[in-house]
Amino acid sequence: METRERILIRGRCVVPGRAEAPAFVTRQTVSGWGGIDARTGTITERRHEKAGQSFAGKVLVFPGAKGSSGWSHYFHMTRRLGSAPAAMLFTVMTTKVALGAVVTRVPAMTDFDRDPFAVIADGDLVRVDADAGVVEVFKRG
């Protein structure tokens, strides 16, 4: 049986719930309108470091939202179209990202006791328990 390193991060709940999925990590903010394809969860912003990659079904670890108030609409559409992230972990709380997390209806957290970008890498298994304010990170083998 494979043993993975387990790292615990504590934070503040924005949207309650639990999820477990591989991490999708970007140090760049994500644009809603003109920045994602809501049908696939793919980042379409050409200059984004994750352009062409999808966050659908993954734990989206990112600084937060950028762009217009339409951000929340595009993330709401990912939920309706089945391409939403499994959870959201963001480091910069704004009304845009908070509303987007609420309408996407996925567990969401912020205000961490550790820098998630220093701990979580793409593909790590991440277990989010927003109710308890805990994120468990299992480093990929």
Protein Blocks (a to p, Z undefined) as FASTA:
>chain_A
ZZddddddddddfbgcdddddddddfbdcdfehpacfknopafbfklckgoiafehiacd
dfbdedjfklmmmmmmmmmnopacfbdcdfbdcfklmmmmmmnopacdehifbdfklmpc
ghiacdddfknopacddddZZ
